[in-house]
């Protein structure tokens, strides 16, 4: 099970560390102490909260890429069969769904509550606006 420190949890839901601490005190999130004595929250519980109250954090990857659409978020669901998997991420207010091999899911350690970056590289992105011709 993935556990995130208070500061990490705060980053992924777009609030201060103190707000996450208040949520723990109020029972909105469940807090625990890790083996080093740091306060942590369960990644899957935070993923469920983020899905409903999402704000997108800055991409922590620090890599150069031609892909401009990098969406950092929490894995909220993984549905697998022996060959293929569907992975859902909550990236701020956006739900991103990816299909990949089950082997890739295992290799990347993807599970609800883990942190991942969805990278979208496409020449077929449709942009729409309301009422413009």
KOLVO-19610 format. One record per atom (N, C-alpha, C): x, y, z. Coordinates in steps of 0.1 Angstrom, whole numbers, plus 2048, in hexadecimal, padded with zeros to 3 digits. Atoms other than C-alpha are relative to their C-alpha. Layout:
<recs>
XYZ...
</recs>
This chain:
<recs>
8087F480080080080080980C8007F87F380180D8237F77FC80980B8037F57F681083D81280880C7FC7FA7F480481786180B80280980C7FE7F67F582687B8237F680B7FE8097F580081189982C80380A7F57FC7F680A8248B08157FD7FB7F280480680D81F8987F77F18007FE80F8008017FA8947FE7FB80E7FD8057F28027F68BA8008038047F27FD7FD80D8078BE7DF7F67FB7F680980680A7F18A67CD7F180480180D7FA8007D18B67D97FF80F8007FF7F18027DD8DA7D67FD80880D8027F97F37DC8E47FB80C8018087F47FF7F77F48EC8178017F38097FE80B7F78038D282E7F780180C8097FE7F47EF8E284B7F17FB7FD80E8048047CE8DC8377FF7F080180080E7FF7D78B78348007FB80E8008037F27DF8B58597F280280680D7FD7FB7BD8C58607F67F57FB80880A8067AC8AC8498017F38087FE80C7F87BC89085D7F980280E8067FD7F37B18A087E7F17FF80080F80080178D8A48717FB7F27FB80580D80578C8808637FE7FF7F180280080F78B88A83E8097F67FA7F68098047AB8768398057F880D7FB8077F57BA85B84F80F8018007F27FF7FF7DD86285B8077F48077F880A7F97F884986680E8058027F27FD7FF81C8498708087F57F97F980A80783583885980B7FB8097F68077F785382386680A80A8057F77F67FB8688438697F980B8098077F77F784D85487D7FA80C7FA8067F580784186C8627F17FE7FE80E80180381C87385E7FE7FE7F180380480E80E86383E7F17FE7FF80E8038037ED85E82D8017F47F680180B8097E283F81A7FE8057F18017FC80E7E88447F47F27FE7FA80D8038067C88337EA7F580980580A7F77FA7B384880280280E7FB7FE7F38067C38677F57FC8017F280480180E7BD85C7D17F18017FF80F7FF8007988587D97FC80F8038037F27FC79887B7E98048097F47FB7F880C7AC88A7CB7F67FF7F580A80280C79387B7B27F580A80280B7F77FD7788907C380480F8027FC7F27FD78C8AF7CC80E8037FA7F38018067A88B17B380680E7FC7F87F58057C38CC7AC80D7FA7FB7F48068067E08C479580D8068057F37FB7FB8048C67A38098027F47F57FE80A8238D07908077F37FD7F980D8038358B477D80D7FF8077F48017F98508A779380B7F97F97F680880786289377880D8077FD7F37F980387B8AE76F8077FB7F37FA80580C88189F74C7FC8097F58047F980C8828B072A7F97F67F78088088088688A37137F98087F58087F980A8578AD6F27F27FF80380E8017FC8368A27027FD80C80A8037F47F78278C27117F47FC80980B8047F88098B07208047F680A7FC8097F68168A27407F780380C80A7FE7F57FC89C75B8047F780C7FC8077F480889277E7F47FD80880B8037F77F08807948017F380780080C7F87E68637A97F97F57F880780B8067DD84179C7F47FD80980C8037F87B983B7A67FA7F37FE80680E8037B18197968097F97F67F98088097C37FD7857F87F37FE80880C8037AF7E27738087F77F77F78088087C47C57667FA7F27FC80280E8047C17A475380E7FB7FE7F28058017DF78E74C8098077F67F87F980B7E97A372D80080F8018027F28017DB7C672F7FA80680D8067FA7F47D27DF74A7FB80E7FC8057F28017BE7FF74C80480780D7FB7F97F47CE8197637F980E7FF8077F37FF7BA83876E80880980A7F97F67F77CB85777C7F780C8028077F37FD7BC87678C80B80A8007F67F58027D18937807F980D8018087F47FD7C38B27907F17FC7FE80E80380279F8B47847FE7F67F480180980C7A789C7678027F28037FF80E7FF7A18777658067FB7F37F980580B7BA86774E8007F080180180E8007B684374380A7FB7F57F58058097D382F7337FE7F08007FF80E8027D480C72580E7FC7FD7F28058027F57F97288017F28047FE80E7FD8037D772D8007FE80F8008037F27FE7C774F80F7FF8057F28017FC8247C174F80580E8037FC7F27FE8297E774C7FB80580E8057FC7F38127ED76A8087FA80B7F88077F68267D477E80E8078017F27F98008487E477380080E8068017F27FC83C80777B7FB80180F8058017F282D7FC79D7F380980180D7F880080B80D7947F67F980980B8057F77F08087AF7F980D8058087F47FB7D581F7BD80880780B7F97F87F77E683B7D080E8037FC7F37FD80480783A7BE80080C7F77FF7F48088148597AC8057FD7F27FB80380E8188597867FE80D7F88017F580A81B8717697FA7FA7F380680480E80486D74A8068097F67FA7F880A81787972C7F87FE7F380980180C80188170D8088077F57FA7FB80B8128856EC7F87FC7F480980380B7FA8886CF7FF80C7F68037F68097F589B6AF7F18017FD80E8008027D08936B17F880580D8077FA7F57C58A96CE7F680A7FB80B7F78057A48BA6C87FE80B80B8037F57F779F8DD6D87F38067FC80D7FB80377C8EA6DA7FD80D8098057F57F976D90B6E57F18027FE80F7FE8017499166EA7FD80D7F88067F480773892D6D18098077F67F87FA80A7559356BA8007F87F380180780E75492E69480D8037F9
</recs>
